[in-house]
Structure formats: structure tokens, C-alpha cells
């Protein structure tokens, strides 16, 4: 049995050798040493059922041998060379994305290494194509951690710069706790219409997550992005769909944009495409791609190992029909959470598509919500279930498991969550002051 230094030492080293921006969940974060499909194992051998999949990354399961076999095969044959020479996996992958999966007329792909880099490239492409400088983005979106992608990130906790980028205008998102979603979506459209009427010809693009992930799993009404796209088109502003979290079956369609039956001008991808191996990409139409014609290359973008892995991921998604499975299991998960909502009034809302589902917790006192959410996460972890959290107030339980999650695990997790919500909702002290509101 290998010996590990243990979570306390890992944390200590993080504190000593990392930047203070390093971030983790849990009072006592587990040290994960192994993964196997929907399971993660910590340094003591304790098993966890993973309902977060490394934030929607490991859609095909941890260390899935159908995929790792292909990764290792490529790793031992040709690991890396430069795009100055020709390699096959990256062109095969681009061809496959264009012919089988990308929405609308999106046919050309540029490979890079992460979500941030994909969005950065997409924003640059929009500037090159439109010869305009400014961007539109939604409040509480998250698009990355590089200079420009942080500039279009509307989620305050993920902005580490104190100065808002002067080239970015934020539009209210199609959601507001205090409002009906349809009304919030209409308000968002009205704000967009007004900004475009004022200075529509200054914007290169609007970047949106078709379903906001970190912002709290926000699903707009089906008409919303169609309306956004139509408005943007009037002013020659491109629509960039950030599908970094939603892509590759997560929401029950290959891409979330497929739900809305429109194609963006540019789509960005990362996370699940590599199932844990780093890869990013942005794709667009022939006409828009034509504007990016000066020499540009990424050292590792489209490297044979990542490209071969991504193709194995696509094969596995097909073979196991994971897109349909995501829709089916997501429905079961949402129904189960809605049933819990009837019993536990602290669940204020259940929302999502496919296996991207959020349950918003609201105690009635905003200041208690985040602590309560943490307590639920901690108790779930204790009982062997890892779930995520997100949302502006960090009070949304996030369920984004590998798409291969066995059906019975969903039901078991729901009954464990039922117990946890019954027991761990309030501390004794809080319970005293809230007698009768919830149990
Ligand atoms: N866009 C979205 C929607 C994301 O969720 C994330 C990461 N959580 C990113 C972009 C940034 O991706 P990366 O961390 O790979 O740079």
C-alpha cells in the first residue's frame, strides 16, 4: 500500500508554495489518490461517489480504460511534435467535430489547451473579424482566468482584478431570485436592446454560457438565446457560446445550444472533450475563420495525445449513448430533487438540463445560506458523496456527475441527501431560533 503525506500536509504545502488565491471546498478536504469511473478514493482508502466530475470534466468516468488505453497507445507512439510537421489525430478530430457534432455551419476548429485559452482565442477572433473592440457578457458568467476572459467574467468572486475592463458591458442575466424567469429574461433582452441601440456598432461579440454553470446553473427560457442571436445579428455582433461546461452531452444534448435550435457564430469547448486530459478548442464558420489568417500556432494545442484521447472520448460517448443517458438520468435526478423539495422547504429551487442540475438552498436568511450549503456538502462527503456548489451566494448544490453514473447511485444519493437535509440543515443553536420552519 503506498504511503501518502496526507491532506494536512498537502494543505500545508499549498499554503507555503502556492499563491494565496488557491481555493478548495470543505473544512477537511479529502486527498484523492485514485479514480475509477464514478468513484474517487482518498488516501485512507475511503470511497466516494463523485457527483461533480471535476466540474463537468470527467463525463466518461475516471480513468475509463476504453479511453486511457488510446491515450497510452498514442503516448508511447508519438507524444509531441510541432504543427510545423503534419500529424493525423488533430485533423481527424477537427473533421469529426465539423461533420458530426458542431452546430450549424461551424466547420473550422482551432485547438488549444484549456477553457480560458479557448475563450481568449474566440474573443480575439471576434475582434479580428469585426474590427471592433468591445464585448458584451452576462452578469454572473464565468469565462476564465486570463486577462481578457476575466474581463468578460461577471461573477465577482472569480475576478481578481479590481478594475473592470473598459471594453466590456455586462447585461443582466435571464434570472433573478426575486423574479419570474420569463420576466428576468425579458428584462435582459430589453437591456441588450438598449445597449445595442446606443452603441451596437462598437461590439465585436457577446459571450454567454448557454446554461450558466458557476453562476448557479441558470437555464434561460428556450426563446432567450434565439432572441439574443437575432438582436446581435442586426448589429453585426457575433455570438460566442461558451460550451466549456455544457458541451459533450452534459445537458442531454451534444451541445447546450442544440436545445435552442440555433448555432452561435463561435463555440468554445474544453473540459469533457479530454475527459481529464487537457484540451481546448474554438470553432467557427468558414467566413469568420477567414479573418484569422496571420500565422498562429499553439505549442500543445491539438497534440497527438490530447487529440487521440478526444477521439476516444467521442467514440465512448457514442457507444454508450451518453447524451441520451444524460437526458434520462438528469430527468430522474431532477424529479428526485423536486420530491425532496416538497419535504424540505429549504430547497428553494431545482433547475437544470440533463446531468447539470442545481438545487438552490434558501433558509430565509441570506447570511446563513452559504454556511448551510457547506454543511450539506460536508455531511454528504462524510457519507461518501462528493457534490459541488456554485451560485452567486454559493448556496446552490451542484450535481454534475460523470454521465456514466449508475442509475441506482442516483437514487441512493437522493436518499442520503434526504437524511443530510433532515439532520444537518441547522446547528442546534440555529435550529432553536428557527423552530418549525424546516426540519
Ligand atoms: N468557461 C466556463 C463556462 C467554465 O466553467 C470554465 C472553468 N470552470 C472556464 C470557461 C475556464 O476553463 P479553464 O479552467 O479550463 O481555463
Boltz pocket constraint, residues with backbone or C-beta under 6 A from the ligand:
constraints:
  - pocket:
      binder: B
      contacts: [[A, 55], [A, 113], [A, 114], [A, 115], [A, 116], [A, 117], [A, 119], [A, 142], [A, 143], [A, 144], [A, 145], [A, 209], [A, 213], [A, 214], [A, 242], [A, 243], [A, 244], [A, 245], [A, 270], [A, 271]]
      max_distance: 6.0
